[in-house]
Amino acid sequence: MSCKTLTAAAAVLLMLTAGCSMFERVVYRPDINQGNYLTAADVSKIHTGMNKQQVAYTLGTSMLQDPFGSNTWYYVFRRQPGHEAISQQTLTLTFDSSDTLIHIDNKGALNAKSDS
């Protein structure tokens, strides 16, 4: 009888502690990467004065474009490691009416130059 009671108590204890955060790290969570992955070397290759075709050749197509025109391109990369905080890097490129790059805004994890 004591063996059955001990087994039942162990089962109940296991069920009560199954949702505790100390077991969260044991569960596998894959890294989730979304968007345009750009290295600092890639970003350092672009500069003001380039046209859209040159930028697209260097960085690839952007993830988002300005919905009210085509003068702003957004390269967004979001990384969610399994058990760590989410990080996001955003590279915003602004072009003038003649499709020439006039502004580079680099926010996030990239450590490349940012031209104004």
N, C-alpha and C positions, 0 to 999 in steps of 0.2 A: 504494500500500500504506500509506503514512503517513497518508493521509486516512482510510482505514478504521480504522486504529489509533487515530487521534485521535478519531474519531466514537465508537468503542467505549469509549474511556477517558472521554469526556464523558458517555456514557450511564451507565456504571458509577458515575461520580462523582455524577451527578444522582440515581441510585437510592439511593446511600449517604447522601446529605444530605437526601433528601426528608422524612425523619422528624424532622429537627432542629427544635429549638424556635424558631430564628430565622425559620422560615417559618410558624410558627403564627399570627402576627398577620396574615398575608396572607390566610389562609382566613377567609371570612365566617362568623360565628356570630351567629345572631339573639338578641336579648334575650328572656329567658323570664320572664314575670310570671305569678304564680299567687296566687289568693286574693282577699281583700277589699282593694281599694286605697282607703285613707282619707287625706285630707289633714289637716293640722293644724287647719284651719278646721272640718272635719267633727267632729273629736274635741272641739274646744272648745265645740261646741253641746250636748254631753251633760253632765249633772251628777248628783250623787247626789240621790235623791228622785224621779227620773223612773220611770215604770212601763215594763214590757217593750214595750208597744205604742208608746209615745213614742220609745223607743230604736230600735226596729225601723223606725219611720217616718223617723227622723233618719239612721241609718247603713245601713239595709238589713238583710237577714237575715245572721246570723252564719255563718261557715264551719263552726264546730264548736260543739256544745253538750255539756255535761257528760253522759256516757253513763249515769251513775247517778242522774240527776235533771235538772231543767231550770233550775237556779239559777245556772249559770255559762255565759256565752257567750264564745267566742273568735273574734276577728277577726284572722286571720293573713294577712299579705301577704309573699310571698317573691319577691325580684327577683334574677335571674341575668343580669347584663349579659354580652355576648358574650365579652369577654376580661378581665373584672374579677372581683373576689371576690363571693360571694353575700352578700346582706344580707336580713335578715328583721325585720319589725316585728310585734309581737303586742300586741293590745289585749284585755285580759281584763276582763269585766264580771261582777260578782257581784250577784245579787239575793237578797232575803230571801224568806220563805215567802209574803208578801203581794205578790210580784212587784214590789217597789220596789228600785231600784238603790241598793246600799249601798257598793260599792267599785269603783274604776276603777284598773286597773294597766296602764300604757302603757310597753312596752319596745320598743326598736328605734329606727328612724329618725325617728319622729314627735316633734316638739318642741311638744307641746301640754301643757296642764295635766293633772295626775294627782291626783285626789281620793282621800283615804283615809277 
